[in-house]
């Protein structure tokens, strides 16, 4: 009986060491990249409900000598696009739109709108000029609030780069249009849709909008 007890004890000890080893290896790897200035941020690693690592690395604010923590809030930029497409897919699931719907359904008179679908906008295959290629706007206006017509005027009448569906070109304008389509279909602001459909059900209480004007002790400065 003692041999069995000893075996079980060794087994549990081995599993504990393995778990500790995984966390330690992950921590050492990320610490090394941080030291080499190849990584800066917060990391959460879990598998099948088991948490291996939840830690901040590098600087949240290097001028204020503030280190990143698990609470640091980062500007995610274009990672926002996955939330936009998730909302579109949810609205399709609810029967409020289809990814095959034409742009002209939501914006009658939009140039070539009868040949551009929601799917084209989602997959960067619409050929619509990206307003972020406008250097003057990006330098002087991008952080300011603009009405829908002002934003659309930046790209609406620009020639298509190619026929919709025939090529690929990254277009932020396409995602601006997706946001406006979401608002038209639901009668709610884009931000409210994302909160109700994604943030609140997922418990994403530290996520939000307008990072430029965010007032928080956990706000990370981009470098």
C-alpha positions as CSV (number, residue, x, y, z in Angstrom):
1,X,0.0,0.0,0.0
2,X,2.8,2.4,0.8
3,X,4.3,1.8,-2.7
4,X,1.0,3.0,-4.2
5,X,0.8,6.0,-2.0
6,X,4.3,6.9,-2.9
7,X,3.6,6.5,-6.6
8,X,0.5,8.8,-6.3
9,X,2.5,11.4,-4.4
10,X,5.3,11.3,-7.0
11,X,2.7,11.6,-9.8
12,X,1.0,14.7,-8.3
13,X,4.4,16.2,-7.6
14,X,5.4,15.6,-11.3
15,X,2.2,17.2,-12.6
16,X,2.8,20.2,-10.3
17,X,6.4,20.6,-11.5
18,X,5.3,20.3,-15.1
19,X,2.7,23.1,-14.6
20,X,5.3,25.3,-12.9
21,X,7.8,24.5,-15.6
22,X,5.4,25.7,-18.3
23,X,4.7,29.0,-16.5
24,X,8.4,29.4,-15.8
25,X,9.4,28.8,-19.4
26,X,6.8,31.2,-20.7
27,X,7.9,33.8,-18.2
28,X,11.6,33.4,-19.0
29,X,10.9,33.5,-22.8
30,X,8.8,36.7,-22.6
31,X,11.3,38.3,-20.1
32,X,14.1,37.6,-22.6
33,X,12.2,39.2,-25.5
34,X,11.4,42.2,-23.3
35,X,15.0,42.6,-22.3
36,X,16.0,42.6,-26.0
37,X,13.2,45.2,-26.6
38,X,11.4,42.8,-28.9
39,X,8.2,42.7,-26.8
40,X,6.2,45.1,-24.7
41,X,2.7,44.3,-23.4
42,X,0.6,42.1,-21.3
43,X,0.2,38.3,-21.7
44,X,-2.5,35.8,-20.7
45,X,-1.9,32.1,-21.6
46,X,-4.5,29.5,-20.7
47,X,-5.5,26.1,-21.9
48,X,-8.7,24.1,-21.1
49,X,-9.4,26.5,-18.3
50,X,-6.0,26.2,-16.8
51,X,-4.1,29.5,-16.4
52,X,-0.4,29.3,-17.1
53,X,0.5,33.0,-17.3
54,X,-1.1,36.4,-16.6
55,X,1.5,39.1,-16.4
56,X,2.7,42.4,-17.8
57,X,6.1,43.0,-19.4
58,X,8.0,46.1,-20.4
59,X,6.7,49.7,-20.0
60,X,3.2,51.1,-19.8
61,X,4.8,54.6,-19.8
62,X,8.5,54.7,-20.2
63,X,8.8,58.4,-19.4
64,X,6.9,57.9,-16.2
65,X,8.7,54.7,-15.5
66,X,5.4,52.8,-15.2
67,X,5.5,49.1,-15.9
68,X,2.9,47.2,-17.8
69,X,0.5,45.1,-15.6
70,X,-2.4,42.8,-16.3
71,X,-4.7,45.8,-16.1
72,X,-2.8,47.9,-18.7
73,X,-5.1,49.3,-21.4
74,X,-3.7,49.3,-24.9
75,X,-4.8,51.0,-28.2
76,X,-5.6,48.1,-30.5
77,X,-6.0,50.1,-33.7
78,X,-7.0,47.9,-36.6
79,X,-7.6,44.9,-34.4
80,X,-11.0,46.6,-34.0
81,X,-11.9,45.2,-37.4
82,X,-12.5,41.8,-36.0
83,X,-15.1,43.3,-33.6
84,X,-16.8,45.0,-36.5
85,X,-17.0,41.9,-38.6
86,X,-18.2,39.9,-35.5
87,X,-21.1,42.4,-35.2
88,X,-21.9,42.1,-38.9
89,X,-22.1,38.3,-38.6
90,X,-24.3,38.5,-35.5
91,X,-26.7,40.9,-37.3
92,X,-26.8,38.4,-40.2
93,X,-27.6,35.6,-37.7
94,X,-30.4,37.8,-36.4
95,X,-31.7,38.2,-40.0
96,X,-31.1,42.0,-40.1
97,X,-28.7,41.9,-43.1
98,X,-26.8,39.5,-45.4
99,X,-23.1,39.6,-46.3
100,X,-24.3,39.4,-49.9
101,X,-26.3,42.6,-49.6
102,X,-25.1,45.4,-51.9
103,X,-23.7,48.7,-50.6
104,X,-26.4,50.5,-52.6
105,X,-29.1,48.9,-50.4
106,X,-27.8,51.1,-47.5
107,X,-26.4,54.0,-49.4
108,X,-28.4,54.5,-52.6
109,X,-26.5,56.3,-55.3
110,X,-23.1,55.3,-53.9
111,X,-20.7,55.0,-57.0
112,X,-20.6,51.3,-58.1
113,X,-22.6,50.5,-55.0
114,X,-24.6,47.8,-57.0
115,X,-21.4,45.8,-57.5
116,X,-20.0,46.1,-53.9
117,X,-21.2,43.7,-51.2
118,X,-20.8,43.7,-47.5
119,X,-18.5,40.7,-48.0
120,X,-16.3,42.8,-50.3
121,X,-16.0,45.4,-47.5
122,X,-15.2,42.8,-44.9
123,X,-12.5,41.1,-47.0
124,X,-10.8,44.2,-48.4
125,X,-11.9,43.2,-51.9
126,X,-14.1,46.2,-52.7
127,X,-11.5,48.3,-54.4
128,X,-12.5,51.3,-52.4
129,X,-9.8,53.9,-51.8
130,X,-8.6,53.9,-48.2
131,X,-8.9,57.3,-46.6
132,X,-5.8,56.5,-44.5
133,X,-3.7,57.1,-47.7
134,X,-4.6,60.8,-47.4
135,X,-1.5,62.1,-45.7
136,X,-3.0,65.5,-44.8
137,X,-6.0,64.0,-43.1
138,X,-3.9,61.5,-41.2
139,X,-1.6,64.2,-40.0
140,X,-4.1,66.9,-39.0
141,X,-7.6,65.5,-38.8
142,X,-7.6,61.8,-37.9
143,X,-8.1,62.2,-34.1
144,X,-11.0,64.7,-34.5
145,X,-14.7,63.8,-34.7
146,X,-16.2,63.9,-38.2
147,X,-19.7,63.5,-39.4
148,X,-20.6,60.6,-41.7
149,X,-20.8,62.7,-44.8
150,X,-17.4,64.3,-44.1
151,X,-15.8,60.9,-43.7
152,X,-17.4,59.4,-46.8
153,X,-16.4,62.5,-48.9
154,X,-12.8,61.4,-48.3
155,X,-13.2,58.3,-50.5
156,X,-16.7,58.1,-52.0
157,X,-15.9,59.7,-55.3
158,X,-12.4,58.3,-55.7
159,X,-12.0,55.8,-58.6
160,X,-12.1,52.2,-57.5
161,X,-8.6,50.6,-57.5
162,X,-10.1,47.5,-59.2
163,X,-13.4,45.9,-59.9
164,X,-15.0,44.6,-56.7
165,X,-14.0,41.0,-56.0
166,X,-11.2,40.9,-58.6
167,X,-8.3,41.8,-56.3
168,X,-7.3,42.7,-52.7
169,X,-6.3,46.0,-51.2
170,X,-6.4,46.9,-47.5
171,X,-9.1,49.5,-47.1
172,X,-10.0,51.3,-43.9
173,X,-12.8,53.1,-45.8
174,X,-14.5,49.7,-46.2
175,X,-14.7,49.3,-42.5
176,X,-15.9,52.8,-42.0
177,X,-18.8,51.9,-44.3
178,X,-19.4,48.7,-42.3
179,X,-19.7,50.7,-39.1
180,X,-22.3,53.0,-40.8
181,X,-24.2,50.0,-42.1
182,X,-24.3,48.6,-38.6
183,X,-25.8,51.9,-37.4
184,X,-28.3,52.1,-40.2
185,X,-29.6,48.5,-39.7
186,X,-29.9,48.8,-35.9
187,X,-30.7,52.4,-35.3
188,X,-27.9,52.5,-32.7
189,X,-24.4,53.9,-32.6
190,X,-21.6,51.6,-33.6
191,X,-20.1,51.8,-30.1
192,X,-23.4,50.7,-28.5
193,X,-23.7,47.7,-30.8
194,X,-20.2,46.5,-30.0
195,X,-20.9,46.9,-26.2
196,X,-24.2,45.1,-26.3
197,X,-23.2,42.3,-28.7
198,X,-19.6,41.7,-27.7
199,X,-18.2,43.6,-24.7
200,X,-21.0,43.1,-22.1
201,X,-21.7,39.3,-22.8
202,X,-17.9,38.7,-22.7
203,X,-17.3,40.7,-19.6
204,X,-14.9,43.1,-21.4
205,X,-15.4,45.8,-18.9
206,X,-12.0,47.5,-19.6
207,X,-12.6,47.8,-23.3
208,X,-13.9,51.0,-24.9
209,X,-13.6,53.7,-27.6
210,X,-11.8,57.0,-28.2
211,X,-8.4,55.9,-26.7
212,X,-7.0,59.3,-27.5
213,X,-9.1,60.9,-24.8
214,X,-9.0,58.0,-22.4
215,X,-8.3,59.2,-18.8
216,X,-7.0,56.2,-16.9
217,X,-4.1,55.3,-14.7
218,X,-3.8,52.0,-16.7
219,X,-3.6,53.7,-20.1
220,X,-0.5,52.4,-22.0
221,X,1.5,54.8,-24.2
222,X,2.3,53.4,-27.7
223,X,5.9,53.3,-28.9
